[in-house]
Amino acid sequence: MEVLALFGPVGLPEMLIILAIVILIFGANRLPELGRGIGSGIKNFKSSIKDSHDKTD
């Protein structure tokens, strides 16, 4: 969170600009696929952290 504090708060206009850039780079057709990939990656990351935490107990 310290890095975000360096750039200031990210508001709605900034988020819309970031979304527009992502759409330009990846195209509107690939956005759902990209979202699913990011979501499954986060889910796998969280489960691996939980598994490693359970093994240490």
C-alpha positions as a Markdown table, in Angstrom:
| # | Residue | x | y | z |
|---|---|---|---|---|
| 1 | Met | 0.0 | 0.0 | 0.0 |
| 2 | Glu | 3.0 | 2.3 | 0.4 |
| 3 | Val | 3.4 | 2.4 | -3.4 |
| 4 | Leu | -0.2 | 3.6 | -3.9 |
| 5 | Ala | 0.4 | 6.3 | -1.3 |
| 6 | Leu | 3.3 | 7.5 | -3.4 |
| 7 | Phe | 1.0 | 8.1 | -6.4 |
| 8 | Gly | -2.0 | 9.4 | -4.4 |
| 9 | Pro | -5.5 | 8.0 | -4.3 |
| 10 | Val | -6.8 | 6.2 | -7.4 |
| 11 | Gly | -10.3 | 7.5 | -8.2 |
| 12 | Leu | -12.9 | 6.8 | -10.8 |
| 13 | Pro | -11.4 | 8.9 | -13.6 |
| 14 | Glu | -8.1 | 7.1 | -13.2 |
| 15 | Met | -9.8 | 3.7 | -13.1 |
| 16 | Leu | -11.7 | 4.5 | -16.3 |
| 17 | Ile | -8.4 | 5.6 | -18.0 |
| 18 | Ile | -6.8 | 2.3 | -16.9 |
| 19 | Leu | -9.8 | 0.3 | -18.2 |
| 20 | Ala | -9.7 | 2.1 | -21.6 |
| 21 | Ile | -5.9 | 1.3 | -21.9 |
| 22 | Val | -6.6 | -2.4 | -21.1 |
| 23 | Ile | -9.4 | -2.5 | -23.7 |
| 24 | Leu | -7.1 | -1.0 | -26.3 |
| 25 | Ile | -4.3 | -3.4 | -25.5 |
| 26 | Phe | -6.3 | -6.7 | -25.2 |
| 27 | Gly | -9.5 | -5.9 | -27.0 |
| 28 | Ala | -13.0 | -6.1 | -25.7 |
| 29 | Asn | -13.4 | -9.8 | -26.8 |
| 30 | Arg | -10.6 | -11.0 | -24.6 |
| 31 | Leu | -11.5 | -9.2 | -21.4 |
| 32 | Pro | -13.7 | -12.0 | -19.9 |
| 33 | Glu | -10.9 | -14.5 | -20.7 |
| 34 | Leu | -8.3 | -12.2 | -19.1 |
| 35 | Gly | -10.6 | -11.7 | -16.0 |
| 36 | Arg | -11.1 | -15.5 | -15.6 |
| 37 | Gly | -7.3 | -16.1 | -15.8 |
| 38 | Ile | -6.5 | -13.4 | -13.2 |
| 39 | Gly | -9.3 | -14.8 | -10.9 |
| 40 | Ser | -8.1 | -18.3 | -11.1 |
| 41 | Gly | -4.5 | -17.2 | -10.5 |
| 42 | Ile | -5.5 | -15.4 | -7.4 |
| 43 | Lys | -7.6 | -18.4 | -6.2 |
| 44 | Asn | -4.6 | -20.7 | -6.7 |
| 45 | Phe | -2.3 | -18.3 | -5.0 |
| 46 | Lys | -4.6 | -18.1 | -1.9 |
| 47 | Ser | -5.1 | -21.8 | -1.7 |
| 48 | Ser | -1.3 | -22.5 | -1.9 |
| 49 | Ile | -0.7 | -20.0 | 0.9 |
| 50 | Lys | -3.4 | -21.6 | 3.0 |
| 51 | Asp | -2.0 | -25.1 | 2.3 |
| 52 | Ser | 1.5 | -24.0 | 3.2 |
| 53 | His | 0.2 | -22.3 | 6.4 |
| 54 | Asp | -1.8 | -25.5 | 7.3 |
| 55 | Lys | 1.4 | -27.7 | 6.8 |
| 56 | Thr | 3.4 | -25.5 | 9.3 |
| 57 | Asp | 0.8 | -25.9 | 12.1 |
